[in-house]
Amino acid sequence: MDTRPLVVLPLDDTDLEKKLSIAVDKGIDMIELRIDQFSDLSIDYIKSRASAVKEYDLGLIATVRSKEEGGTDIPDSDRLSIFEAVAGIADILDIELTSQSINRKVIEMARDEGKMALVSYHDFEKTPVEDEIQEIIDRSAALGADIIKYAFKVNSIGDVSRIMCVTAKNREKKLVAIGMGDLGKITRVAGFFFGSVLTYTYIGRSFAPGQIEAGKLIEELKFYGLRS
């Protein structure tokens, strides 16, 4: 994976080609296809949308987010079939730590295709205590995650420092550390100084609270010397 901070743009299938063109112009590095938000969940359609991303020479994270972590109510068996369909096209498969019935299978699938597995965890209400964050990291690593993503709702300044401190202690791993909400916005830039490797942005509509718009985010990364 690139050593510089990578900017990821989550997209559904709405006006996909138009948004991919804008993403290239803005200097986006990767697209997260939020397949759970697609208007059509047929396998052929999903594969065609995934292939469209690669035509723009953008990295691709395939996500079929579970309902429990902010996605759509899609049966795990169907989610597994979708991952199987896009594993050969995507660069990274994103599966939740809490999706215990399929997460090992998705990680194996990624490995078999020579791709990366990102194990993710989201808490939309709070930032856990330090030991719990460490446990999330350790459990994800034990599963065989190539990248470990954790996103927590930030309710205080102390939450930000806790997320960043735990991230710094584990910086030998590939981590994505996110504080959600207005107070957490700083983590989407400062996280790179503590060991985070990806940050998520938006064009038009945000997929998560506290995301910074693409143009502004890339300006900030340049301002802090994180991008040329």
SULLINRA-V900109 format. One line per field, one symbol per residue. ss: DSSP state (A for helix, B for strand, O for the rest). psi: psi as a letter, one per 30 degrees, with the letter a starting at -180 (. if undefined). burial: b if it has 9 or more other ideal C-beta (glycine too) atoms within 8 Angstrom, else e. A space follows every 10 residues. Layout:
ss=???
psi=???
burial=???
//
This chain:
ss=OOOOOBBBBB BOOOOAAAAA AAAAAAOOOB BBBBAAAOOO OOAAAAAAAA AAAAAOOOBB BBBOOOAAAO OOOOOAAAAA AAAAAAOOOO OBBBBBOOOO OOAAAAAAAA AAOOOBBBBB BBBOOOOOOA AAAAAAAAAA AAAOOOBBBB BBBOOOAAAA AAAAAAAAAO OOOOBBBBBB OAAAOOAAAA AAAAOBOBBB BBOOOOOOOO OBBAAAAAAA AAAOOOOO
psi=kkflkkkkjk kagkheeeee eeeeefgkel kjjiffglfk gkeeeeeeee eeeffghklk kkkiklefhg blikkeeeee eeeeefefel ekkjkkefif ffeeeeeeee efgglkkjkl kkjgelklle eeeeeeeeee effgkekjkk kkkkfleeee eeeeeeeefg ffljljkkjl leffefffef effffkflkk aljdkkfkkf kkkeeeeeee eeeggfk.
burial=eeeebbbbbb bbbeebeebb bbbbebebbb bbbbbbebee beeebbbebb bbbbebebbb bbbbbbeebe beebebebbb bbbebbbebb ebbbbbbebe ebbeebbebb beeebbbbbb bbbeeebbeb eebbebbebb bebbbbbbbb bbbbeeeebb ebbbbbbbeb bebebbbbbb bebbbbbbbb bbebbbbbbb bbbeeeebbb bbbbeebbeb bbeeebee
//
